[in-house]
Structure formats: C-alpha cells, structure tokens
Amino acid sequence: MRVMLIVNPFATATTAAGRDALVHTLESRFTVDVEHTTHRGHASELGARAVKEGHDAVLVHGGDGTVNEAVNGMLGAPAAFTAQERPQLGVIPGGSANVFARTFGVNADPLVATRQHIGLLESGQHRSIGLAHTADRWFLFNTGMGMDAIVVREMERKRHAGKAATPSRYLWTTVSSFFANATNPASFTAHVPGHDPITGVKFGFVSNTSPWTYLGTREIRTNPDTGFNTGLGLFAATSTSVVRNIPLATRLLAQRPPKARHLYRNDDLDWIRFEAETPLDVQMDGDYIGTHTELSFGQRADAINVVAPQHL
C-alpha cells in the first residue's frame, strides 16, 4: 500500500521527534511518501498530487485547516466534482482542536493514532461520508458567519502574536468578542427551504456534522442531529446580547438541546443561503477566510472515504 503523509510542521501539537517516530512506524508497514507543507494552500496541492499519482491513502498530520486543504485538493472544486477513484483520507491529530479526527474516535496522541490507522488500513476499514461546500470550497464540519468568525479572526491574530490556542483563551476571546460586538448593527438574512427568510441574524453556523467544536474535552453540539449522512444543520441567532446568550450557552455547555427565542435551528436541510448588505467575517473549519456578503451552501453524499471504524 502506498501512502502519502502530509505533515504541517508548524501545527500546534507537532514536534520533530514525534513526526520522526510516526514516520518510522508507518514505514514499517507501508510505502510512505512524506511531504511537509511550506505555505498556505500547499496541502491542497499535495492532495491533488496524491490523487494524480494513485496513492492508496492520504494521511494528514496537522490541524483541521490542513485537513480541509488536503480534502479540497483531493476532490477539486465542488462545482466540477466527479465520482472517481481517490485515496482514502486519514487524520493524525496535530492541531489544537482536531475536531474532524475526534469525530471518528482518533486518539489524541499522534503515535497511538498512527497505530490506529495502520490497523484500520490493513483491515480495510473505512467510511464513506458526505461533505458540505460553499464559496466553491469543501468544508468538513462547519462554516460560520458573524460572531464565531470574529472569534476565529481574533484567535488567529493572537496566535500570530505568539500566544497559544488554549481552551481558556478561546473562552475568554469568545466572551470578550460578544461584549465588544453587542451593539454592532451588522446582520444578515438566512434562507432555507420551506421557511420564511430569517432576518437580523447576528451569527450563524452551517454544520456538516456534530459536534463541530470542543471546549477542552467538552463537546459543543449546536445541531445534535446533524451528521455526515444527513442534510445540513443551521444554527442562526438574531442577538449578540450577553444576557440573552448566557442561557443558550449554558444549555450548550450542559449538552442539552439548544433552545432560545432568538434562535432558529434545523438539523436536516438540503440547502442554505446567507445574504448580507455589508461584508461580514466568515470562518471555515476553524480557519478565517475573510469577509463575504453572500454564501450558498450545498452538500454531496459519499464525497470521500475516511479511514475509520465502519460501525461509527
């Protein structure tokens, strides 16, 4: 079996010694082509090359952003997607959140995760999953417009300043961003099938699975019934008031079904569209992707095979 290992050497939780150990472990069983990313978008280039060269599997050692890039390279633009033979995708955690890997029960320790993948690849275990897309890009678990994207933007700014992306820093950044933007008049409209437009949305998430984020080890499920084999999940809130959102946040932290008067939620939609009069911040799979005024969301079933236990 021929495997391409895509490594992001700058990912939060990777070390040179750890990378060497997992490479040696993989090479004891497979033919391995090791590729280190050197610039933004490089994982996408490598994913496309892995398809062209006929690799059996692509393993990504990095965070969710690197996995997102690799998948976009492997699948190409959503508008031009065609069903064809592609490598299986596996993820060896290396970032701060590792949401996609955790969804499939991948161990947080990279070396243990490597052994997991060896066993799964050798026994032929994988799952075909659906993926969502917008802005002519695929996303694995979530895209958001508004407040959550502001939080991601601020976290990226702090990381570039040398600060670690810890759960406590995420929490503080989220709280401070809500206070700072409580009176911000910017909003957008969400359109969904069979429902009147949802106006005045302050922040909205479109999910491809659940959970889509964690606070440490605690799962946050904004759309509990959304999964890789359902329609899209929408979580749209029309207020950034701290007072109104504390009860909602409490329910999410307690892992209770999210409910609030200022919340619209649906876990199984065929399509979603966001429209804003002014450009608003957007994040995709935890990476800030700039500002947009319109996003149209769709989904394709059985888009990619993931190295994972078949019963999950």
Residue, then its C-alpha position, 0 to 999 in steps of 0.5 A: m500500500r502506498v501512502m502519502l503523509i502530509v505533515n504541517p510542521f508548524a501545527t500546534a501539537t507537532t514536534a520533530a521527534g514525534r513526526d520522526a517516530l510516526v514516520h518510522t512506524l508507518e514505514s514499517r508497514f507501508t510505502v510512505d511518501v512524506e511531504h511537509t507543507t511550506h505555505r498556505g494552500h500547499a496541502s491542497e496541492l499535495g492532495a491533488r498530487a496524491v490523487k494524480e499519482g494513485h496513492d492508496a491513502v492520504l494521511v494528514h498530520g496537522g490541524d483541521g485547516t490542513v485537513n480541509e486543504a488536503v480534502n479540497g485538493m483531493l476532490g477539486a472544486p465542488a462545482a466540477f466534482t466527479a465520482q472517481e477513484r481517490p485515496q482514502l483520507g486519514v487524520i493524525p491529530g496535530g492541531s489544537a482542536n482536531v475536531f474532524a479526527r475526534t469525530f471518528g474516535v482518533n486518539a489524541d496522541p499522534l503515535v497511538a493514532t498512527r497505530q490506529h490507522i495502520g490497523l484500520l488500513e490493513s483491515g480495510q476499514h473505512r467510511s464513506i461520508g458526505l461533505a458540505h461546500t460553499a464559496d466553491r470550497w469543501f468544508l468538513f464540519n462547519t462554516g460560520m458567519g458573524m460572531d464565531a468568525i470574529v472569534v476565529r479572526e481574533m484567535e488567529r491574530k493572537r496566535h500570530a502574536g505568539k500566544a497559544a490556542t488554549p481552551s481558556r483563551y478561546l473562552w475568554t476571546t469568545v466572551s470578550s468578542f460578544f461584549a465588544n460586538a453587542t451593539n454592532p448593527a451588522s446582520f444578515t438574512a438566512h434562507v432555507p427551504g420551506h421557511d420564511p427568510i430569517t432576518g437580523v441574524k447576528f451569527g450563524f453556523v452551517s454544520n456538516t456534522s456534530p459536534w463541530t467544536y470542543l471546549g477542552t474535552r467538552e463537546i459543543r453540539t449546536n445541531p445534535d442531529t446533524g451528521f455526515n449522512t444527513g442534510l445540513g444543520l443551521f444554527a442562526a441567532t438574531s442577538t449578540s446580547v450577553v444576557r440573552n446568550i448566557p442561557l443558550a450557552t449554558r444549555l450548550l455547555a450542559q449538552r442539552p438541546p439548544k433552545a432560545r427565542h432568538l434562535y432558529r435551528n434545523d438539523d436536516l436541510d438540503w440547502i442554505r443561503f446567507e445574504a448580507e448588505t455589508p461584508l461580514d467575517v466568515q470562518m471555515d473549519g476553524d480557519y478565517i477566510g475573510t469577509h463575504t456578503e453572500l454564501s450558498f451552501g450545498q452538500r454531496a453524499d459519499a464525497i470521500n472515504v475516511v479511514a475509520p471504524q465502519h460501525l461509527 
